[in-house]
Amino acid sequence: MPLYEYRCDACEHEFEALQKMSDEALTDCPDCNEATLRKLVSAAAFRLKGEGWYETDFKSGKKRNIADAKPDSATKKTSATADS
């Protein structure tokens, strides 16, 4: 279940709520009991890293794109047998 951030427009209280995506947005502030809560837009709290993710995500330094990579040994063997 995702975490949602809320801020009260009346007292400026901010908090996070663990809710299902299908749950209705909260409206009543737990601090002042006013119906002035607003759901905030925030960034995701995790990043997908490691092999198997989209090849251009999280590239840094001298990492190459897959299209620019040198052929591996299996490809070399296939092309060598095709040339024979």
N, C-alpha and C positions, 0 to 999 in steps of 0.2 A: 504494500500500500504506500502511496506517495505521501510526502510531507508537504503541506501547504502553509504558506506564510500569510498572516493576517495583520492588519493594523486598524486600530479604532480611530476614526476621525474626530471623535469627541475628546478622548483622553490621551491619544497617541500611544496607547499600549500596543506592543508588538509581541506576537507569539506564533508558534508553529502548531499545526494540528495534523495528526495522522488520520487520513480519511480515505475511503474508497473513491475511485474516480466517479462512480455513479452517485455518491452522496451529494446532497444539496449543500451549497456554500453556507458557511456560518454567518449569522447576522447579528447576534447579541454578544457584546463585549463581556468577558468574564470579570473584568475589573469594575467597570462603571454601570453595567447592565443596560447600556444604551444600544439601540439597534443601528449602529453606525460602523459596523465592521466592513472592511474592504480587503478582498483577496489581492495579494501582491504578486507580481511577476518576478520570478527568481530563476537563477541558473540551476541546472542539475547538480547534484552533490557527488557525482561519480563520472569517471571517464573510462571508456572502453579501450583497453590496451592489449597488446599481445598479438600473436599470429592469428590470422583468420579474419581480421577486421579489414575494412576498406583500405586499400593500399596507400592512399594519400593522407589518411588521418594521422595526426600526431607525428609528422616527419620533422626531424631536426638534424642538423649537422650534415654529414656526408652521405646520408642514406639515399639510395637511388630508388626511383620508381621501378616497378616491375617491368614496364615496357623497355626501360633502358638497361636492364640487367643483362649480364653476359649469360650465354646459354650454359646449362648445366651439363654434366657428363653424359646423362641419358640422351640428351638432344644431340650431342656430338656423335655418340655411337650410332644413332638412327641416321644421321646425315652421312656418316662414313659408310654405312652399309648400303645406303641408297646410291652413293657414288660408284660403288663397285660393280 
